Amino acid sequence: MSFSSHYLRCEEREIHYTEWGAQHDEVVIAWHGLARTCRDMDDIAEHLSQRWRVICPDTIGRGLSQWAADPSREYCLAFYARLATSLVNQLKLERFHWLGTSMGGAIGTQAAAGPLRGRIQRLVLNDNGPQLAAPAIERIRSYAGQPAAFGTVTELEQYFRTIYKPYGWLSDAQWRRLTETSTRRLPDGRVTPHYDPAMVRQFIDHPDDYTLWAEWDTLQMPVLCLRGEDSDLLLRETAEGMRRRGPRAVVVEIAGCGHAPALNTPEQFALVERFLAGEG
């Protein structure tokens, strides 16, 4: 099944998204991680599109969406939640599910506790929670804030294979797609990841952005948390807290993965599908 590509003006910024399964009435919003693009959701979106309409946005400053004019103000969860609200309002979506990897999960939590309260029916957090480990944030910030650049796409792919090894198993074709869908060419001809390096200002200008226990404790919808077994970002004790507090998430550990599972295997498809369908 193929997807279509679209653009909407949200909060005065052009936001790109892909759409799968447009024939269905029920909707899943699938939101990617910090330094990634909507195309990371291709595999899970294609699978879910057998039952749901799936909308996969590029966050501002990533992929084909416009970059921020005011990075300090726009690269933060509150602004991302406003973008999400504008997006779903323009698409006339009243109720929907949310699947978010890492940052995409945090946007879902922020939105569900704020501007989209009562509209997100089920929430899937892929290796994300209301508290993240500081050393892992610093690790991600160190490579994301100064993105590497290479003379060839082949070299960039090898770089991605190295820094994203915690994603778990990907086929050669999936690694190639991940690379080709998140590559931009610099003025000097080299290639680099397809995002605005200024997006890491979020960690400078909004240092507590990912501390979301207060928001978490207000959530009432069913929540599924997929935790990479070896994740250094979502610690096991945090996941245990998510079981006990707020919406009392169902937590499932994904073997062979760190941060974050790639959502590209039949086992991961089944976990998400059963949960969204209310079957587990």
N, C-alpha and C positions, 0 to 999 in steps of 0.2 A: 504494500500500500504506500502511496506517495503522499507528500505533503505539499502545501502551498505556502508562499511567502508573502507577508503583508507588513505595512507600516501604518502607525497611528501617531498623531501628535498628542503627547501626554505631558502636562505641566510644562508646556512650551518646548518640549524636546521630542525629536522623532525617535520612536521606539519600534524596533523590528521584532516580529515574532513569526514563528512557523505554526501552521495549523494542520492537524491530522484528524481524520474521521469526522469531517464537517457534517456528515449526514446524521450524526447522533445528537440527541437533546441534552443528555447529561455531560458535564464538562469537568475536565481535570486541568488545572493550571500546573505546569511543570517548569520549575525555575532552577537554573544552573548555579554553580558555585562561583566563588570570588573572582578568579582570574580566567574563567572559562566562557563558553558561549552556549546559546540555546541548542546547538547541534549536538552537544553531549547527550541530549535527551532523545536522540533519534531512535535508539533501539527500544527503550521502554515506551516511548510515544507510539511507535509503530505497533507494538504489541497491544497497548491499551486501546488503540484506535479501533480495535475490533468491537469494543463495547462503548467507548466514550469519545467525545470530541476533546482533543488535547491541544492546548495552547501553550507554546513554549517561547517565552520572551527572551530577548537579549537585554540584559540590564544596561542602563545608561553607561557609556564608556566601554562597553564590551561588544565584540562582534560587529554587527551592522547597525547598531543603535548609535545615535549621536553622542558625542562626548560632552561632558559637563562644561558649561561656561564659567561656573563658580564651583570648583572642586570642593572647597571647604564646606559649602552648604549642601551640595547635591550628592556627594558620595557619602551617604549615611543611610541607615535603615529607615529612618523616618521619611526621607525623601523617596526611597525605593518603594515604601508602602504607599505613598501618595501616587507614584507612577502606576503601581499595580491597581489601585482604586480607580484611577482614570481609565486604565486599560479595560478593566472588566465592566465599568459603567458604559463606556463607548460600545463595547460588544454586547451590551444589554444582558449581562449575566447576573442573575439575582443570587443564585446559590450554586456552589461548585465545590469540588475537592481541590486540595493543594498538595503537590509533591515537590519538595525542595531539597536539593543537595547543598549541604554546608550553608553558605550565605543564603541560598534560596530558601532553605528551611527557616533561617532566622527572619527573613523577610515575611514568611508565612506566619510565624509566631507573632511578630510585631503587628502585622496587619490584622490577624485574627483577634488580637487583644485591643485593637484600635479601630481604624477606619473600616475594616471589613468584619467587625464583630457580628456574629449571627449569620454570616453568609458563607463561611467556610464550613462545610459539613464534616469532612474528614481530613485530617492532616497527617502527611507522611514526612518525617524528617530523616533524611539520609545523612547519617553521621553528623548530626547537629543537635545541640541542646541549649538550655538556657545559661550554661556556663562552659567556657572553652578554656583549654589549658594554655597558659601564657607562653610556655616555651614553643609550642606548636604554632601559635599565632606569629611569634617572632620568626620561626623558620619559614613560614609562608610569606610573611612580609619581606623577608630578606631576598627571596628570588622574584617575588611579584613586583616589588618596588623598583628593581633594576633589571628589567627583563633582558635576557640574553639575546644576542643577535648573531646570525650565522650567514655564511655565503651561500648556502644551499638549503633547500627544503629537507633534503635527506639528513643533513646535520641537525636541523631543528627537530625532526622526528626522533632522532636518537636522544636528544635532550629531553623531549617530552617523555619518552620511554623511561628515562632515568628519574625525573622528578615526580612522575605520576605512577611509578611502580606500585605504590600502595593501593592504586585503584583495583588491583587484582588482575585476573586473566583478561586480556584483550587479544583478539585475533590480529594477524598482520594487517588484514583489511581494515579493522577497526582502528588500529594505531594510525594507519595512513589517513583515514577519514578524520580522526581527531586532529591530526596535524594540518591537513589541507583546509579544514573548516575553521581553524583558529590561527591562521598565518596572515600577516600583513607585511608588505615590503616597505622598507625605509627609503628615504631619498637617496642614500648611498648605494642602494641596490641589495643590501642584505635583508634577510627575513627575520621576523620577530613575532612573538605572540600577539594576537589581535585584541589588544585592550589598551586603555589609557593608563600609563604608569601612575598618573596622579590619583588613581582610585585608591591607592594605599594611604592617602591622606586621611581616610576614614579612621585609621588607627591612631593618628596624631591628633586630629581635631575632635574626634568622638571616641576617646579611649575606653569608655564603658559601654559602647554600642552593643556589644554581644553579651552583656550581663542582663539576662532577661527573666530572672526568677519571678520578679513582681508580675510581669506580663503572663508568664507561664501559669502562675497560681490562679489567674482569672479565667483560663481556658476551660471550656466545658465539652468540646467536641471529642470524639474518639481520636486518639493519636497513636500512630505506629512509628517507632524509632528503629531504624536499621543502623546498627553500630558495627563498623569494621572491627573485627576481632582484635586487630593490632593497632587500632587508632590511637594516635598520640594527641589528637585534638579533643575528642569526646571521651573523657576518661570513664572507666567502668563505674567509679563511685558516683559520677554525675548521672550516668544512665540509671543507676539504682535510685537516686533521688527523684528522677523523672517518673519512676514506677510508683513512688510513694506519694508524690505531691501533685497538686493541680489536677490535670485531667487523668493522671495515673496511666501513663503511656504503656502500651505493649512494647517491650524491647526485645529485639531479635538480633543476635550477633551473627555477622556474616564471616565465615571462615575464609582465610586466605587473603584478607583485605585489611588495609589500614584506613587512611583517610583519602578518599571516600570510595565505597563500592561503586563500580561503574554502571550499575543498573543495566547489565547487558547479558545476563544469563537466565536460562529458564527458571532456575530456582528463585532468583530475585524477582523476575516477572510475576511468578506465582504468588509470592508473599504480598506484593503490592496489589495485585489484582484481587486476591481474596479479601484483603482488608478494605479496599475501596468499594467492593461489592457487598460489604457487610457480612462476609462469610467467615471471618476469622480475625 
